């Protein structure tokens, strides 16, 4: 992409179809001051083809601006509007003329003055900060080759929207023609930030203009005719995809060295644009294809982390949150907490737990000071189903416990719950991990998990119903607690930390919903049934609720038995079902038999393909016969009574 020019899919600009010739005619012929100001104000709003000669216009605008200056060397107050319109119109036309003449550095204005000198002279008069910003930006297009310094850049805080809009359009000319220094780089970043951070959602035109500016900053080249476009919104998919591809390639090529020694400046710009690129990708999410190079992007994050911890400190750790955010947005992963439970991501890259040890270290370092970065880390780890290495287990579980704290933002606590579900195998196999980690998991992680799904003290259902029941959150919680119930070492903690009480409270909410919750709830409660005397609240579950939960569990079994924990739980569900079949109606038993048949078909296919689970299949098959016999007896008994 560095070696060729990208031509956007935009229609050619035909001079005959544009407003530019009409505006040119008005400026050159009108004697009405109001008409002149109106025409001059339109100059930056239309496209000026590169083959349209505007030399006379430039001279005329320069002369009229000079006529607005009084004898005291200041702009006449009543002529402020005319002077400002001339400044903006001249600057806009000069950008196009410079692009047309590039790489020639010949003077465009003539009349014995250099272009640089003319614009510099115009800044001497009291013309206001906005006009100064426009002139200073244009003047940099004529910066002498031996001039290494920059100019004072005015704040954009009070800059009118039409000026920042023009700046986002004209700044690509600087990068395309090579008239750029670090002052221009920093200013361009400020302009993009302001344009994309408006209270109202920016338009596609604003996003496209800012995206193209970011593109040229990192080395994407374009046809001149596409640079002069005022509205580039039709090319938004192209420029966004080009930006993502080019930005990634620049970052991947970085060796982790000192960015200030970057001879081209492209890598340095890419590094400083991290936050901007994330914002662009979030706004244009539907306009580009996601990147599947997650591990390569994470390697860049790792370089930043390693470099920031090195003695020379040539790279700041403050860039790492933006680099992680870029890794997510490049993959089109939403950071919206509402999408936390539904997003999934699969990467073809191979990785080992040790590849993420640095990320575990960084999470431990950052979670107390930067909650959003901690959220991104946990979101990334859960989406990629990252398991930490044994060496980092203790540190990782400590961070999870802290992020689940009641003082943490809700979305961070939920992200920690989702990350804990990914490592549930380690949590279940509590007997096989380091004794210090085991003690911490049992005594601290267990109650911390409960805080993510339980209402805070004093909260009522009317205050926040999601604190009591939240479908996706509760499913994630049950998927974590469900396998713990198979380990008897966990039972005292499931009881003592009130996980069982929480599960019982969910029965009424989910037992009739035909959701997976019912399968997990039945598995948890049936496994602890021998100990039910120690849980008086079990008595609150009616026989009908038990049966409703069991019916829903069998209906959902077909969707979950691919999970080894769910598969192994089928015999437990069989025994529990036998216990409550007496309350089933004829319709209920018919539905049960149909569901069991579906499960059997899946199990028998699994047995034939993998040759495993025969005992489970036999158990379910025998139960199917029992249920069928019971249904037949119920039907026959009704027939006898009827006759």
N, C-alpha and C positions, 0 to 999 in steps of 0.2 A: 504493500500500500504506500510505502515511501517513494517508490520508483515510478508510479503512474498516477495520472490524474483521474479522480473519480467524477464521472459525469452523472448528475442526478437526473432522474426521470421527470423532467419538467419541460413543458412546451417551450419552444424557442420564443424569444422576445422579439416581436415585430414592431419596428418603429412606427409604422402606420397605424397600429392598433393601440398605441399608448397615449396617455395624457401629456407626456413630456413635451412633444412639439407644441401643443396648445399653450402650456405653461410658459415655454420659452418665448413664444410669440407675444403673450401678454406682458411678460417682463420687459421685452424689448420695445414694445409699442405703447404701453399704457402710460398716460400722464396723470391718472387718478391715483393719489397716494394710497387710498384704501384698497383699490384693486391691486396695486403693486404689492402691498403687504400680504393680502390674501393669496396672491400667486406665489410670492416668495415662501410663504408658510407651507405651501403644497409641495415645494421642491423635494424635501426629505421623505415625502410620503409616496412618491412614484418612482418607477424604475427608469434610469437613464441609460439607454444603450451605449455601449462603448464607442460605436461608430457615429454618434451624434455629437457634432462640434459645438461645444459650449464656451469657447474662448471669449466671445463677445459678452456672454452673460457674466462670466467671472469678472471681466473688466468693469462692466456696468454695476454689478453688486458691490465691488470694491469702491467705486466712485460714490455710490449712494451711501454706503456706510460712512465714508469720510465726510460726506455732507451732513451727517448726523452729529458731528463733533463740533462743539461750540468754540468760541475764542479762548475759553479758559482750559481747553484741552480735555474737557469732560463731555460725555454724551448729553445732549440737550434732553431734559426730562420728558418733554412731550414726544420725543422721537425714540424713546426706549424700545417700543414695539418694532419700529422699522429697523433699528440697528440690530436687535436680536434676530429678526427674520433674515437679515442679510448674513449675519454670522453663521446661522445654521445652514442656510442655502449654500453659501460659499464652501463651507466645510464639507457638506455632502457631495457637492460637485467635484471638489478637489480629490476626494477619496477615489471616485471613479476615474478621474484623469490620471492620478498616480498609478492606479492599477493598469490602466491602458498603456501608460508609458513604461511600466516596469519591464526590464531592469534598468532602463535609461534614467539617469538622475538629472536630466535637463530641467531648466526652470520652466514652469508652465505659465507664470503670470507675465513675465517680461517687464517692460517699462522701466528698466534700470534698477529694479529691486529684486532681491531673491525672494522666493516663496517663503522661506524660513523667516527672513527679515520682515516681510509684510505681516505675517501672522503674529510675530513677536511684537511688532509695533502696535497691533490692534489690542494687545493685552495691557498696554500702558494706561488706557483710559478706564474709568470706573464703569465697567459693564456688567458687574454682578457675578456671583460665583458660578451660576449655571453656564453663562456665556464663557467665562474663563475656562471652565472644564472642557467645553466644546473646542475652544481655540487651542488649548494646550494639547488636547488629544490630536487634533489635526496637525499642529506644528511638529509633532513627533514624526510625522510622515516625511518631513524635510530635515530631520536631524542630520547635521553633517557627519560624514563617515568617521571623522576623527574625534567626534564628541561622544564621550563615554558616560557623561553624567545624565541626570534626568531632570524633570521639572517638578514643581510642587503640584501634587495631585489633591484636588479639593474633595471634601467629604461629599458622599452621595446621599447623606441622610435626608437633606431637604431638596434634593435634585428632582425636578419635575419628571413625571413618568415618560413624557415624550422625549426628554433628553436621554434618559437611561435606555429607552427603546432604540434611539438612534445610535447610542454608543455600542449596544450589542450588535448592531448591524455593521458599523464602520470598523470596529476593532479587528475583525478578520483581515482587513486590508494590511494592517501593520505586520501580522505574522506571515501573510502570503508574500509580501514584498521584502521581508527581512528587516523592516524598520522597527525593531523591537529591542527593549532592554528589560531588566528585572522590574523597573518601575511600571512599565506597560503590562508585564505579566501579572503583577500584584493587582493593578488597576482592573485588568480584564476579569480576574477572579471576583473582585468586589462587584463589578457590574453584573456578572452572571448571578451571583448570590442575591443581589437586590431584585433582579428581575424574577427570580424563581421563588422568592420568599414573600411575595405580596400576600396580604390577607385573603384575597379571593384566589381561586384556583387559576393559574396562568393558562392562557390560551395555547393552542397548538402552535400558533405563529411564534409566540414568545419562546416556547420550549424549543422549537426548531431553530430559531436564530441563536439561542444560547448553546444548543447542541453543536451547531456548525462552528461557532466560535471555539468551543472546547475541542472540536475535531482538529481545527487548524493549529491550535496550540500544541497538540501532541503529534503533529506531523502528517495528518491526512491532507492530501492535496485535492483541489477542486478546479473545474473549469472556471475561468474568469466570469463567464456569463451567469454562472450559478451563484457566485459570490455576491453579485450586485442585486440579486433578488431581494425585494422587500419582504415578501411573504414566502417563506420556504416550507410552510406547513405540509404541502403535498409530498415533500421529500422526507418527512419526519422518520418513517421506517428506515429509509436508507441511511440517513445521517446517524441515527441512533445505533443501528447495527454496525456501521463503520466505526463509530466512536468506541463501542464495546470491544470490537476486534482489535483495533489499533491500541487502545489503552491497555488491554491485557498483554499484547505482544511487547509493549514498551516495559511494562512492569516485570514480565518474565525475563527480559534480557538484562535487567538490573542485577548486578553481582553483589549488591549489598554494600558497595563502596560509598565514599563521601559524595553526596549529591552535588555539592558546590563545585566539585571538580568535573562535572559533566560538561564536556566541551560544546555539545549541541544545545543544551538547555532543555531538551525534550523530556528527558527522564525526570529532571527537577520539576518541570511543569506538571508532569503526570502525578508526581508525588504530592505536590501542593493542590492538585485538583481532585484528590481522593473524595473529599466531602461533596464537591460539586457534582462529580460523576454519579455518586450515589443518588443525589437528589434528582438528577436528570433521568436516571434509569427508573426511579420510583414513579416519576410523573409520566414517563413514556412506556410504562410496563407492557402495554398491549401492542407496542410497535416494534418489538425486537424479539428474536428467538433466544431462549435462555442458553447460557453457557454451561457446558458439561465438563469444564476444566476446573472443578472445584478444588481438587488437590493442588493444582498448579497455582491457583490464586492463594490457597492457604500457605503454600511455600513462600510466597511473597510476604505474607503476614509473619511467617516464622523468621524470615530474614530481618524484618523490621524489629521483631522482638529480640533477636540475637544481637543485632547491631546496637539497639538501644541499651542493652545490658553490657556491651563491651566497654572497655576503658576509654576509648576515644569519643564516645557519645556523639558520633557524627550524624546520627539519625535519632529523632525524638520519639519516645514511646507514645506521645500524644496522637501520632498518626495511626496507631494500631486499631483503635475503635473504628475509624473510617475504613481501614483496609478490610476489617471483618465485615463491616456493613456492606462494602462493595462485593465481597464474596457471596453474600446472601442475595443482594439485588441482581447481580450478574446471572444468578441461577433462577431469577424470578421468584424468589421466596419472599412472601409478604412478612413484614415485621409487624403488621397489624395484630394486636393480641387476639382479636376476634377470629383470626385465621390459624391461631396456634394449634388447635386440635385437629384441623382438617388438612393442613399442608402435609405433603409427603414429598420426599426427594430421593432419587436413586442415582448414584454415581457409579460409573463403570471403573473408576480408579480403584486399584487395590491399595490397601493400607493396613497397618498393624496398630495395635493399641499404643505402642511406643511412639508412633508418628504424632500422637496428640499429647504427649507428656508436657510439652511446652505450653499447650493451650490450658491444661489443668493448672499449671503454675500461674499462668496469667490470670485465670479465673480467681484463684486464691488471692492474687495481688489486687485485683480491680473491684471485686464485688461490693466492697463497703463504700467506695468513692464514686463508682460509675455504674449505676444500676442498669442503664441501657446497654452498655457493653457486656455486662454479665448476662443480660437477657439474650443478646445475640450469640454469645458463646454457648449457652445452654440450648438455645434453639438450633444452632448449627450441629452440636453434638447429638442431639436427639434425632434430627432429621437424617443425619448420616449414620445413626445407630452406632455411635462411637463407644467403645469400651476402653477404659483406661487400663494402663499396665498395672501389675501388682505393686510396683514400686510407688505408684501415685494414688493407690486406692484410698489410703487414709486421708490424704490431702483433698481428694475429690469429694469424698463423703462429708468431710468437714465443711467444704464450700456449699454442698447441697443443703446441709442442715442450716447453714447461715442464710442461704437464699430463700428457704422456706419459712423463715422467721415471721412472726406476726407483724413486725415493724417494716417488712419489705413490701414494695408495691405488689398488687395482686397478680399482674401479668408475669412478674419475676418469680413469684411463688409457684404459679402454674407451670412456667417453663422448667423449674426445678423438679416439679412432680413428673413432668413428661420425661425429663432426663433420667430420673430415678427408675422409671418404668423400663427404660432401655437396659439398665444394668440389673434388672430384677433377678437374673440368673445368679449373679454374685450375691445378691441379698438373700435369695432363697438358700443357696449353698453356704449358709453362715458357718457351718462346721469346718469348712475347708479353707477359710481365709485366715489371715493373721489374727492372733488373739486380740491385739489392741484394736484392730479394725472391727472385729466381731463385737467387742464390748461397746464400742462407740455406736455401731449400727443398731444394736439392740436397745441401748439406753437412751440414745439421742435421736437417731434417724427415725425410729418408729413413732415417737410422739410428734416429731416435726412433720412427718407425712400427714398425720391426722389434721394438723392445723391448716393444711392447704384446702381441706374440704369441709371443715366445720365452721359454723358461724362464730364470730368473735363474741366475747362476753357482752351481754346487753343488747345484741342484735335480734330483732324480731323478723318474722317472715315478711311483714309489711315493709320493713325498712329496706331489705335487699333479698328478694326471693332467690337470686342466684347463689347467695351464700349458703342456702339450704340445699337446693337441688340445681345442678347444672349438668345437663345430659352428657356432654363430651368430657367434661372434667371428671364426673363421677365414673364414667366408663374407664378412663385412664387409671383412676384410683383403684377400681375393682380389678383391673388387669394386673395391677401390682400386688394387691392383697391376696387375690385368688391363689397364686402359686405358693404364697407364704403359708397358707393354711395346710398344705400337705406336709410341712415340716413341724413335727410336734414341739421342737425347741422354740418355735415362734408362738405357740399357743398362749403361753402365759402373757406374752406382750400384746398379742391381739386382744386378749381379755383385759389386761391391766391398763393398757393405753386407750381402751374404749373403741378400738376398731370394730369389734363385734357389735357394740351398741350402735355405731354409725351405720353398719351394714343393715341392721334390723330396722333402723329408721328409714332406709331406702326401700324397703319391701313394698310398702303401700304405694310409693311413687312409681315404681318400675315393674311390679309383679304382673300387671296386665298389659304392658306396653309392647309385648313381643319384641323386646330389644335384648341385646346381648347382656345387658345388666342382669337380667333374670338368670341367665346361665351361670354367671360368676357368683351371684348372690346364693343361688342354691348350692353350688359347689362349696362355698365358704361355710355356709351354715350347716350343711350335712356333714362336713368333715369334723365340725366341733360338736355335733349332736351328742356324743357320749358325755360331753362335759356341760350339757345344757343346764344342769341344775345350778351351776354357778352363774348363770346369766338369766335372772328372773324375767328380763324384758322379752325373752323368747316366747313367753306365755302370751304376749300381746299379739303375736301373729296367729290369726285364726286359721282353722283348717282350710277354709275356702281360699285364703290368701296363699297358703302353702301350695294348694293345687293350682291356682292361677300362676304362681311363680314357676312351678314344675312344667306346666303346659307351655309357657313362654320359653323355658329353657330348652325343651325338646324341639320346639320350632326353630330356635336359633342355633341348635347344635350343628346343623349342616354347615353353618357359616364359620364356625370357630374350631372345629376339630382338626384343622390343619396345624393348630398350635399344640405342641406336645403336651403342655400342661392341661389343656382342655381334653385332649384325646385320653390322657391317663385318668381323667376325672369321670369318664362315662360310667364305670362301675359304681362310683359313689352316687351318681345321679340315678342309676338303676335302683339301688337299694332305697334311696330316699323316696323315689316314686312309688315303690311297692308299699311304703308305709302310709301313703295318703291316697291311694287309688280308690279307697272305699267311698270317698266323697264325690267321685267323678260322676258326671251324668253320662248318658249314652252318647250324646254329641261330643262330650269331652273325651271319652274313650276312643271314639272314632278318629278324632283329630290326633290323639296321641299315637294310635297305631299307624296312621299315615306318616306322621313325622318320624317315627321309629323306622319305618320302611325306607324313607329317604336316607336316613343316617346309615342304615345297613347297606344300601347300595354303594354309598361312598366308602364305607369300611371294607366291603368285599373287593372293591376296585383297588383300594389301597393295599390290601393283603396280596392280591394277585400281582401287583406291580412291585411291591417292596418286600413281600414275604414277612411282614411283621404285624404285630398287634393281633395275633390270632385269638389269644385269650380274651381280649376286649371284645372282639367281634362275636365270639361264642357267648359271652355274657349278655350282650345286647340281643343276640338272636334268641336266646332262651327267654329273655324278658319279653321279647315280642310275642312269643308263644303264650306266655302268662297273660299279657294284656289282651291278646286276641281271645283267649278262653274266657276271660272275665267279661269282655264285651259280648261274646256269644251267649253266656249265661244270663246277662242282663237283658238281652233282647228276647231270649226264650222265656224268661220269667214274666216279662211284660205280655208276651203272647198268651201265656197260660191264664194270667189275670184277666186279660181281655176276653178270652173264650169263656 
